[in-house]
Amino acid sequence: MPARSLPPSLRRYQMMLFGKIYQQLCGLQKLPWSCDSRHFWGWLNAVFNKVDYDRIRDVGPDRAASEWLLRCGATVRYHGQERWQKDYNNLPTGPLHKYKIQAIDATNSCIMSIGFDYMEGLEHVEKITLCKCHYIEDDCLQRLSQLEKLQKSLLEMEIISCGNITDKGIIALCNLRNLRYLLLTDLPGVKENKKENLVQVFKTALPSLELKLNLK
């Protein structure tokens, strides 16, 4: 039976089981692997990032994005709550409109650009942390900075130890017009001689931004 024809209750169970299996597999990624195994993990992570547009339509952007982020190892915090949601299988139930993502912590997660369509409908995200995200590249930041709702809501961003990010991706963040705080640290793809240029670009585009740079 095609996935889209499954009853909603069965689809939810399928997604919960999928997330539980992945959380168990994540522990295996820390073991030494061959080149073939790395290709396997790249393929598996791409599977977990594949956007389910039917799911977004059925449960709304915040719930669908929460499932995607937790499935990939990230955590989310909702408006009005102090607790971070870390367990895919324990996401809150109740009215779907009640839980709006306010903050995203993608530390050590496998999110990648093909999944960023999940963020398109998020209207309340104020902070995003990208730390040790091996699949985050310039095109991810460019895509993120083009999302109109994030351009309005995002206030803080931290990018730490993401080795595939260069100054090209960082400069794209100038489109986040309400950004107040940006931390950039341990980004080997951004050369030290680009630092002054980055400072000037952000000073011109976002004069009220607090920019902290530690690129070494």
C-alpha positions as CSV (number, residue, x, y, z in Angstrom):
1,M,0.0,0.0,0.0
2,P,1.5,3.4,-1.0
3,A,2.5,5.5,2.0
4,R,0.2,8.4,1.1
5,S,-2.9,6.1,1.2
6,L,-2.2,4.9,4.8
7,P,-4.7,6.0,7.4
8,P,-3.4,8.9,9.5
9,S,-3.2,6.8,12.7
10,L,-1.1,4.2,10.9
11,R,1.1,6.9,9.4
12,R,1.8,8.4,12.8
13,Y,2.7,5.0,14.2
14,Q,5.0,4.4,11.2
15,M,6.8,7.7,11.7
16,M,7.2,7.1,15.5
17,L,8.7,3.7,14.8
18,F,10.9,5.1,12.1
19,G,12.2,7.7,14.6
20,K,12.8,5.2,17.3
21,I,14.9,2.9,15.0
22,Y,16.9,5.9,13.8
23,Q,17.7,7.0,17.4
24,Q,19.1,3.5,18.1
25,L,21.1,3.6,14.8
26,C,22.6,7.0,15.7
27,G,24.7,5.4,18.4
28,L,26.4,3.2,15.8
29,Q,27.6,6.2,13.8
30,K,30.2,6.8,16.5
31,L,31.9,3.5,15.6
32,P,34.7,3.4,13.0
33,W,33.3,2.8,9.5
34,S,34.6,2.1,6.0
35,C,34.0,4.3,3.0
36,D,31.1,2.2,2.0
37,S,29.5,2.7,5.4
38,R,29.9,6.4,5.1
39,H,28.0,6.3,1.8
40,F,25.3,4.3,3.6
41,W,24.9,6.9,6.3
42,G,24.8,9.6,3.7
43,W,22.0,7.8,2.0
44,L,20.1,7.1,5.3
45,N,20.4,10.8,6.4
46,A,19.0,11.8,3.0
47,V,16.1,9.5,3.6
48,F,15.4,11.2,7.0
49,N,15.6,14.6,5.4
50,K,13.1,13.9,2.6
51,V,10.2,16.3,2.8
52,D,6.7,14.8,3.3
53,Y,4.5,17.5,1.9
54,D,1.4,15.5,2.8
55,R,2.5,15.4,6.4
56,I,3.0,19.2,6.4
57,R,-0.5,19.7,5.1
58,D,-2.1,17.2,7.5
59,V,-0.5,18.3,10.8
60,G,0.8,21.8,10.0
61,P,4.3,23.2,9.6
62,D,5.4,23.3,13.2
63,R,4.5,19.7,14.0
64,A,6.0,18.4,10.7
65,A,9.2,20.4,11.2
66,S,9.4,19.2,14.8
67,E,9.2,15.6,13.6
68,W,11.9,16.2,10.9
69,L,14.3,18.0,13.3
70,L,14.0,15.4,16.1
71,R,14.2,12.5,13.5
72,C,17.6,14.0,12.5
73,G,18.9,14.4,16.0
74,A,18.0,18.1,16.6
75,T,15.9,19.5,19.5
76,V,13.2,22.1,19.5
77,R,11.6,24.4,22.1
78,Y,8.0,25.7,21.9
79,H,6.7,29.1,22.8
80,G,5.7,29.3,26.4
81,Q,7.8,26.3,27.4
82,E,11.2,26.0,29.0
83,R,11.7,22.3,28.3
84,W,13.4,21.2,25.1
85,Q,11.8,18.5,23.1
86,K,14.4,15.8,22.5
87,D,12.4,12.6,22.1
88,Y,10.6,12.0,18.8
89,N,8.2,9.6,20.4
90,N,7.2,12.0,23.2
91,L,6.3,15.0,21.2
92,P,3.2,16.7,22.8
93,T,-0.2,15.8,21.7
94,G,-3.2,18.1,21.6
95,P,-4.3,21.0,19.3
96,L,-1.8,21.3,16.5
97,H,-2.0,25.1,16.6
98,K,-0.9,25.2,20.2
99,Y,2.8,24.3,19.8
100,K,4.8,26.8,17.8
101,I,8.6,26.3,17.5
102,Q,10.5,29.2,19.1
103,A,14.0,27.8,19.1
104,I,16.0,25.1,17.2
105,D,19.2,23.5,18.4
106,A,20.6,21.3,15.6
107,T,23.8,20.4,17.5
108,N,25.3,17.1,16.1
109,S,22.3,16.6,13.9
110,C,22.1,15.3,10.3
111,I,19.8,18.1,8.9
112,M,20.7,18.9,5.3
113,S,19.4,21.3,2.6
114,I,16.9,18.9,1.1
115,G,14.9,19.1,4.3
116,F,14.8,22.8,4.6
117,D,11.4,23.0,3.0
118,Y,10.1,21.9,6.4
119,M,11.1,25.4,7.7
120,E,9.1,27.3,5.1
121,G,5.9,27.6,7.1
122,L,7.5,28.4,10.5
123,E,6.4,31.8,11.7
124,H,7.7,32.0,15.3
125,V,11.3,30.8,15.3
126,E,13.5,33.3,17.1
127,K,16.8,31.3,17.5
128,I,18.7,28.7,15.6
129,T,21.9,27.0,16.6
130,L,23.9,25.0,14.1
131,C,26.8,23.2,15.8
132,K,28.9,20.4,14.4
133,C,26.4,19.9,11.6
134,H,28.4,17.9,9.0
135,Y,25.8,18.3,6.2
136,I,25.2,22.0,6.6
137,E,26.7,23.8,3.6
138,D,26.5,27.3,2.0
139,D,23.3,26.4,0.1
140,C,21.6,25.6,3.5
141,L,22.2,29.1,4.8
142,Q,21.2,30.6,1.5
143,R,18.0,28.7,1.5
144,L,17.3,29.6,5.1
145,S,17.9,33.3,4.5
146,Q,15.4,33.2,1.7
147,L,12.5,32.0,3.8
148,E,10.2,35.0,4.3
149,K,8.8,34.0,7.6
150,L,12.2,33.5,9.1
151,Q,13.4,36.8,7.7
152,K,10.7,38.4,10.0
153,S,11.0,36.2,13.1
154,L,14.6,35.1,13.5
155,L,16.5,37.2,16.1
156,E,19.5,35.0,17.1
157,M,21.7,32.5,15.3
158,E,24.8,30.6,16.3
159,I,27.0,28.7,13.8
160,I,29.7,26.7,15.4
161,S,32.2,24.0,14.1
162,C,30.4,23.6,10.7
163,G,33.3,22.8,8.4
164,N,31.5,23.1,5.1
165,I,30.4,26.7,5.6
166,T,32.3,29.5,3.8
167,D,31.9,33.3,3.8
168,K,29.5,32.9,0.8
169,G,27.0,31.2,3.0
170,I,27.5,33.6,5.9
171,I,27.0,36.7,3.8
172,A,23.6,35.3,2.7
173,L,22.4,35.8,6.3
174,C,22.3,39.5,5.7
175,N,18.8,38.8,4.4
176,L,17.6,38.0,7.9
177,R,16.6,41.6,8.4
178,N,15.6,41.3,12.1
179,L,18.7,39.4,13.2
180,R,20.1,40.9,16.4
181,Y,22.8,38.4,17.4
182,L,25.1,36.2,15.3
183,L,27.8,34.0,16.7
184,L,30.4,32.6,14.2
185,T,33.1,30.4,15.7
186,D,35.4,27.5,14.6
187,L,34.5,27.7,10.9
188,P,37.6,26.5,9.0
189,G,35.9,27.2,5.7
190,V,35.9,30.9,6.4
191,K,39.4,32.3,6.1
192,E,40.8,34.8,8.6
193,N,41.4,37.3,5.8
194,K,37.7,37.3,5.1
195,K,36.9,38.5,8.6
196,E,37.1,42.2,8.0
197,N,34.9,41.9,4.9
198,L,32.3,40.0,6.8
199,V,32.3,42.7,9.5
200,Q,31.8,45.5,7.0
201,V,29.1,43.6,5.1
202,F,27.0,43.0,8.2
203,K,27.7,46.5,9.6
204,T,26.2,47.9,6.4
205,A,23.3,45.5,6.0
206,L,22.4,45.0,9.7
207,P,23.7,48.0,11.7
208,S,22.0,46.9,14.9
209,L,23.4,43.3,14.8
210,E,25.7,42.1,17.5
211,L,28.3,40.1,15.6
212,K,30.8,37.8,17.4
213,L,33.6,36.2,15.3
214,N,36.0,33.6,16.3
215,L,36.9,31.9,13.1
216,K,40.1,30.0,14.2
